[in-house]
Amino acid sequence: MTVTAPTTGPIGAGPDDSSEPAPIKAVPLRHPGQWIAAAIVLILVFLFVWGAATNRAYGWGTYAKYLFDTRILEGVGYTLALTVLAMVIAVVLGVLLAIMRLSPNVVLRSVSWVYLWIFRGTPVYVQLVFWGLFPSLYKQIDLGIPFTVQFAHLDIQSLNAAFTFAMIGLALNESAYMAEIVRAGISSVGEGQTEASVALGMSWTQTMRRTVLPQAMRVIIPPTGNEVISMLKTTSLVTAVPFSLELYGVAHDISGVNFQPIPLLLVASTWYLAVTSVLMVGQFYLERYYSRGASRQLTGRQLKAMAAAQNTVLAVDEESDERR
């Protein structure tokens, strides 16, 4: 933005000078490059949309037919259930693993490190395949005291627990990444906070729960939101368990019947985008909630409160001057 200097008014006028300088006339700078770039982008988008709309291979009629199909909606429900349950388990287990990783106990640190090494070092698809083969690895599970008393007997092969195995596989894999996120958040809290808590007589567990973790949430929330979105898309891999009632599995089964995979992939992509958009909005408000006090930029409500307080102070000063 260019600024035009005032052309009237005396130079070097003092505070008692009654003449006022001419108002500054601000002239906004021109940005023709932005308009040209925007026009090119709009033209390209229009050409792509027009080409896709007139291309029969996309199968827009089939797309509209199955977009709100009952099976697709049930698949969205299963996808959301897998995402929520797996993330809840992963967050709880990740916090526990992170605390174990930072614990002064050597055994706990070693167990946490081995867990992270295994689940971060192998692909999630391979892990889900193993969970699908779990009934072949362990045909039955006996609960009780080894070689003496058995309290419960569970026949794995008689169960139809594909959903449960898919949820466990996703949760165990995600917990390894959540543990590192939580550990990074805990490490971001200053050592003085821990020392102050210990000086107040708190134990190590109380210090983590009351002092460190609440402050670490500011660092933990943003990557956790990304992990939730990533988990939503990772649910498409549970066909390896096999569990095919989630969104991608249902769309794949339907396309195997009508031999139109492209419109069904577009249906699945549309629902993934819709749910992801909702999750991104929730992530935005969570980040704003936990970042209170971290930024010096004041909100509209804070600015109004400061203005009202300043007006009150000025009014009191004026009243005091009148009394004098």
C-alpha angles and dihedrals in degrees: 000000000000121000123212111215118233114268099195134058130061120288115247094012112176128229092266093056109114094207116098124214119246114265116264113254111215116202114197116231119247118243106191091162091065092053092048092049091047091051092050092049092048092050092050092048091049092050092049094047092046092049093048093046093052095042110099092198089077090065098216091178091058089044092056091045096056101031092094097022114146093239092051091050091050088051090053089052093052090047092053091046092052091047096049098042095044092048094048091052091043094051094049093045092042092055090049092049092047092052089048090050091054095040119115087229108104094206094054092047092051094048091050092048093050091048092052091045093055101042096040093044098056127061117258091232091058090049091051090050089054090051089051088055093046093107088056092050096045115024094180139008123214120198120203143067111331115257092357126054127011117203100183139013122205123190105208096188092058091056125092093207103144091130092051093048091048091051093048092047093051093044096050092049094046093046090066091059093041089054091059092046092051091045090053090050092050091048090053091065112093119254089235090070091056093045091050092051092049090049089055089057100258120149122234091261093048090048091054094045100042105029116017105037096049090054093042091059089082089065097034100053101065097053090039089058089052090050091053090054090046090050090053090058094040090062087078087074096062089093082087091070082046106252114141103170095092122094101274093041092053092047090049092050092049092049089051089061102042095031092229106118097161099064091042090052088051090051092052091045091051093054092045089053092047094051092042090053091054091049091050091054090051090048090053093055093044091052091049091049095051094040093063109134094014094095128056091213107110124220124234092258092052091049091051091050091051091048091050091049091049092050090051091052092049091050091051091049092050091049091051091050091052092051090053 
